[in-house]
């Protein structure tokens, strides 16, 4: 049962971290006309040129990939923290 708890905590933390990285501007220097947000993959784009046509776009594949990446990172941190706490 502890494995399920670790997975749920990891996914919850990964989702929270992904949403927080949505505030990070990750626009490449050579790109003009759009602003990208998200880390390590850009999953939100704001169109500067032609913003009257739905300026915000969410890339759901990038969003899910970011959640997976951050869930793995959070899972490793949570696992190491629980093992360090058990050693005491």
URZI-V839612 format. One line per field, one symbol per residue. phi: phi as a letter, one per 30 degrees, with the letter a starting at -180 (. if undefined). burial: b if it has 9 or more other ideal C-beta (glycine too) atoms within 8 Angstrom, else e. A space follows every 50 residues. Layout:
BEGIN
phi=???
burial=???
END
This chain:
BEGIN
phi=.dddddddddddddddddddddcddcdddddbjaccbkbdcdbbbcdddi ddchdcbccddddddddddddddddddddddddddddd
burial=eeeeebbebbbebbbebbeebbebebbeeeeeebebbbeebbbbbbbeee eeeebebebeebbebbbbbbbbbbbeebbeebeeeeee
END
